[in-house]
Amino acid sequence: MTQPRLGFIGLGLMGGPMTRRLLEAGFEVSVWNRTPEKAEGLRAAGARVAGSIGELVASVDRVMLCLANTAVVEAVVFGEDGVAAHGRDGQTLIDFSSSDPEATRDFAERLRRDCGMGWVDCPVSGGVAGARAGTLVMMAGGEAVDIAALEPLLAPLASRVTHMGPVGAGQVTKVCNQMVVGCQAAVIAEMVALAESSGVDATRLTEALAGGFADSTPFRMLTPRMAAADYADPPWHLRTLLKDLDMAVTQSRRSASATPMTGLAAQLLRAHAGRGHAEHDPATLVEAYRPSQE
């Protein structure tokens, strides 16, 4: 059976390494990025660099997106010369972005109506390290038959793909994931600062709490960076986590489900972003609790 031709749009922190994984697995991949320089690095790895979204869509069977937010997804898909203008029946769009669930459902209906393309929302968790290693966790929304057909394409990228329900269900699940991550990030910052102010060596917290109830991936990722004030080469950005927490609060209003902890975490992150840290590592949250050096 001939492998499907893949198109990948969005070659940032996650999209770049995901594309490399697909190329290494032997897939034919065309790429396009709003910043063309990011696409050039993948040309040497074997990717075909498309000159436009239309050129990419015309030459592939599956279109994959990994974009910054809901607005960017809408612009790439429905903007002038976007995916919808060139898509065709039989193609499938797989959206790895973290986007608003309700908007995602609307996008899927619009795309099907405009050009006949199917839509699978498949947000990911696992960060840049997971993207590089092919161990991402994916939560998918869409038709079961469509998701089953995509499993061979997702195998080089993910350790697990879980079908959560119809289109939009993957995005709701990612929101749930980010609620836990965001609230943990906020309390880990408080914890590290409390340890320091109480005379405890915070650099040993990861060792001391490993395997206990407090242990988690965010704990192991954030605590050492906070304790060492090491914020270089951030593996993710505070603005991204804030965006996801805001989506969680919005979804809670739609579903009449209270999210007081998530709302507080979002406000704490918003205040920190407002002090110039939007593009920084969420580990910088600890600086809000450390004594001023002035």
C-alpha positions in Angstrom: 0.0 0.0 0.0 1.4 3.4 -1.0 2.1 5.7 1.9 0.0 8.9 2.0 1.8 12.1 1.2 1.9 14.5 4.1 1.9 18.2 4.4 3.0 19.9 7.6 2.2 23.6 8.4 3.8 25.2 11.5 7.4 24.4 12.2 8.0 25.9 15.6 9.2 24.3 18.8 6.9 21.3 18.3 6.2 21.2 14.6 9.9 21.1 13.6 10.9 18.0 15.5 7.6 16.3 14.7 8.3 16.8 11.0 11.8 15.4 11.4 10.3 12.3 13.0 8.0 11.8 10.0 10.8 12.2 7.6 13.0 9.7 9.5 10.1 7.2 9.4 10.2 7.4 5.6 7.2 9.6 4.9 7.2 12.1 2.0 6.6 15.4 3.7 6.0 18.8 2.2 6.3 21.8 4.6 5.2 25.4 4.8 5.7 28.0 7.5 4.8 31.6 7.8 8.5 32.3 8.6 10.2 30.6 5.6 13.6 30.4 7.3 12.2 27.7 9.6 11.3 25.5 6.7 14.8 25.7 5.2 16.3 23.7 8.0 14.0 20.8 7.1 14.9 20.8 3.4 18.3 19.2 4.2 16.4 16.5 6.1 14.5 15.6 3.0 11.3 17.8 3.2 9.9 19.4 0.2 9.4 23.1 0.9 6.2 24.4 -0.6 6.0 28.0 -1.9 2.5 28.5 -0.6 -0.3 26.8 1.3 -2.1 26.1 -1.9 1.0 24.4 -3.4 1.3 22.2 -0.3 -2.4 21.2 -0.1 -2.5 20.3 -3.8 0.4 17.9 -3.5 -0.6 15.9 -0.3 -3.2 13.6 1.0 -3.1 14.6 4.7 -2.5 18.2 6.0 -1.1 18.5 9.5 -1.1 21.7 11.5 0.9 22.6 14.6 0.1 26.3 15.2 0.2 28.9 18.0 -3.4 29.4 18.8 -7.0 29.3 17.5 -6.7 32.5 15.6 -3.7 31.3 13.6 -5.4 28.0 12.8 -8.4 29.9 11.4 -6.2 32.2 9.4 -4.2 29.3 7.9 -7.3 27.3 7.1 -9.8 29.9 6.0 -7.7 32.9 5.1 -7.0 34.0 1.6 -5.3 31.2 -0.3 -5.6 29.0 2.8 -6.2 25.3 3.2 -10.0 25.5 2.5 -9.4 27.3 -0.8 -7.4 24.3 -2.1 -8.7 21.3 -0.2 -10.6 18.4 -1.8 -12.9 15.6 -0.8 -10.9 12.6 0.5 -8.2 14.7 2.2 -8.0 14.9 6.0 -6.7 17.8 8.1 -5.0 16.8 11.4 -4.7 19.7 13.9 -2.0 19.1 16.5 -2.5 22.7 17.8 -4.2 23.5 21.1 -7.3 25.3 20.0 -10.7 26.3 21.4 -13.0 23.3 21.4 -16.1 25.2 20.1 -14.2 26.9 17.4 -12.7 23.6 16.4 -16.1 22.1 15.9 -17.1 25.2 13.8 -13.9 24.9 11.7 -14.5 21.3 11.0 -18.1 22.0 9.7 -16.9 24.9 7.6 -14.0 22.9 6.1 -16.3 20.0 5.2 -18.8 22.4 3.7 -16.3 24.5 1.8 -14.2 21.7 0.2 -15.1 18.3 1.5 -12.0 17.8 3.7 -12.3 15.9 7.0 -11.0 17.2 10.3 -9.4 15.4 13.2 -8.3 17.5 16.3 -5.3 15.8 17.8 -3.6 18.1 20.4 -0.5 16.7 22.0 1.2 16.6 25.4 4.8 15.8 26.2 6.7 19.0 25.2 9.7 19.4 22.9 11.4 16.4 24.4 8.4 14.2 23.6 8.3 15.6 20.1 12.0 14.8 19.5 11.7 11.3 21.0 8.4 10.4 19.4 6.8 9.8 22.7 4.0 12.4 22.6 0.6 11.7 24.1 -2.2 12.5 21.7 -5.9 13.0 22.4 -8.0 12.8 19.3 -11.5 14.0 18.3 -13.2 12.9 15.1 -14.7 9.9 13.4 -13.4 6.6 14.6 -12.7 5.4 11.1 -10.7 8.5 10.3 -8.6 8.2 13.5 -7.9 4.5 12.9 -6.7 5.3 9.4 -4.2 7.9 10.8 -2.6 5.5 13.3 0.3 4.6 11.0 1.0 8.3 10.5 1.0 9.1 14.2 3.1 6.1 15.3 6.4 7.9 14.7 5.2 10.8 16.8 3.3 9.4 19.8 3.5 6.7 22.4 -0.3 6.8 22.8 -3.3 8.1 20.8 -6.6 8.0 22.6 -9.9 8.6 20.7 -11.9 10.8 23.0 -15.1 11.3 20.9 -16.3 13.5 18.1 -14.5 16.6 16.7 -13.6 18.9 19.6 -13.3 16.2 22.2 -9.5 16.1 21.7 -9.3 19.8 22.4 -11.5 19.5 25.6 -9.2 16.8 26.8 -6.1 18.9 26.2 -7.8 21.7 28.1 -8.2 19.3 31.0 -4.5 18.4 30.8 -3.5 22.0 30.9 -5.6 22.7 33.9 -3.6 20.2 35.9 -0.3 21.5 34.4 -1.1 25.2 35.0 -2.3 24.8 38.6 0.8 22.7 39.3 3.1 25.3 37.8 1.6 27.9 40.1 1.9 25.9 43.3 5.4 24.6 42.4 6.6 28.2 42.3 5.2 28.9 45.7 6.7 25.6 47.0 10.2 26.4 45.8 10.1 29.9 47.3 8.7 28.6 50.6 11.5 26.1 50.8 14.2 28.7 50.1 12.7 31.3 52.6 12.6 28.5 55.2 16.3 27.7 54.8 15.8 24.5 52.8 18.0 23.7 49.8 15.4 23.8 47.0 17.8 22.1 44.6 17.2 18.9 46.5 13.4 19.0 46.4 13.3 16.9 43.2 15.4 14.2 44.9 13.5 14.3 48.2 10.0 14.1 46.7 10.7 11.7 43.8 8.2 8.8 43.9 5.9 10.5 46.4 2.4 11.8 45.9 3.8 15.2 44.8 5.9 13.8 42.0 4.9 14.5 38.4 6.3 15.5 35.1 5.7 19.3 35.7 7.3 18.9 39.1 10.4 17.2 37.6 10.6 19.7 34.8 10.0 23.0 36.7 11.4 22.5 40.2 15.1 22.2 39.2 14.9 25.2 36.8 13.2 27.3 39.5 15.6 26.2 42.2 18.6 27.0 40.0 17.1 30.1 38.5 17.9 28.5 35.1 15.6 30.0 32.5 17.8 29.6 29.4 16.4 27.9 26.3 12.9 27.5 27.6 11.2 24.3 26.5 7.8 26.1 26.5 6.5 29.6 27.0 4.3 31.1 29.7 2.0 32.7 27.1 1.2 29.3 25.7 0.2 27.9 29.1 -1.8 31.1 29.9 -3.7 30.7 26.5 -4.7 27.2 27.4 -5.9 28.1 30.9 -8.0 30.9 29.5 -9.5 28.4 27.1 -10.3 26.2 30.1 -12.1 29.0 31.9 -14.1 29.8 28.7 -15.1 26.2 28.3 -16.1 26.1 31.9 -18.6 28.9 31.3 -20.1 27.1 28.3 -20.5 23.9 30.3 -21.6 25.5 33.6 -18.7 23.7 35.3 -16.8 25.7 38.0 -13.0 26.0 37.6 -11.9 28.3 40.5 -8.4 26.9 40.8 -7.8 27.2 37.1 -9.1 30.7 37.1 -6.7 31.7 39.9 -3.8 30.1 38.1 -4.7 32.0 34.9 -4.7 35.3 36.8 -1.3 34.5 38.4 0.2 33.8 35.0 -1.4 36.8 33.5 0.1 39.1 36.2 3.5 37.5 35.6 3.1 37.9 31.8 2.2 41.5 32.4 5.6 42.0 34.1 7.4 41.1 30.9 7.5 37.3 31.2 5.1 36.2 28.5 7.8 34.8 26.2 9.8 33.3 29.1 9.8 29.9 30.7 6.9 29.3 33.2 9.7 28.4 35.7 10.2 32.2 36.1 6.9 32.2 38.1 9.1 31.6 41.2 10.6 35.1 40.8 7.2 36.5 41.8 7.7 35.1 45.3 11.5 35.6 45.8 12.6 38.7 47.7 13.3 41.7 45.5 17.1 42.2 44.8 16.6 46.0 44.6 
